[in-house]
Amino acid sequence: MRYSVGFACMLAALAALPLSASAQDNEAGTTSQSALQLVALDSTGVVFTLIPSPTADGYTLEEMELRVKRAKIGLGVSVVGMVGFGVLFLYGAAADDTAAVAIGFILSLGGLGGTIASGILLRRRKRDRDRLLEAHYGTPRRVQWDLARSRLVF
């Protein structure tokens, strides 16, 4: 039993570590315009492709989608941890095992905190992504009748 308590604490410490770390440059001279990149040169001429422009935070739309996906994964892992350690807590309570009750309670509270934090993070990242999409595609409008042109405007 002594080893299982230490093992559970070690697993909790490993679960709390970040999966990756990165650094970002904040360049003052960045522009919000899209750039062109040379892709290929063939016999007919030069082919260019459009590089997506970064947002004010420095993220492109694809990066924002990836951030939302990672926040969803974090939320799922936190919920699984909360439920799993909640089951350990209930098992310890039923078996009258004080160590299992203590470990299950503490780690399920950690899972609850992670679930709350991940949920807030997911909401903010989805909001930022949706704002970027609205800025890129324009705000969605309803169908309206244009009196000046006598036709439907979408």
URPE-V661631 format. One line per field, one symbol per residue. ss: DSSP state (h for helix, s for strand, l for the rest). phi: phi as a letter, one per 20 degrees, with the letter a starting at -180 (. if undefined). psi: psi as a letter, one per 40 degrees, with the letter a starting at -180 (. if undefined). Layout:
ss: ???
phi: ???
psi: ???
//
This chain:
ss: lhhhhhhhhhhhhhhhllllllllllllllllllssssssssllssssssslllllllllhhhhhhhhhhhhhhhhhhhhhhhhhhhhhhhhhhhllhhhhhhhhhhhhhhhhhhhhhhhhhhhhhhhhhhhhhhhhllllllsssllllsssl
phi: .ffffffffffffffefffbcbdcedefefdeefddcfdbccfeqeddceefefeffndeffffffffffffffffffffffffffffffffffeldfffffffffffffffffffffffffffffffffffffffenffcefceeffdlbfde
psi: dddddddddddddddeiidiiiiihghdeiieiiiihhdihadeahhiihhiiiadeeiiddddddddddddddddddddddddddddddddddefhdddddddddddddddddddddddddddddddddddddddeihhiihihhddefihh.
//
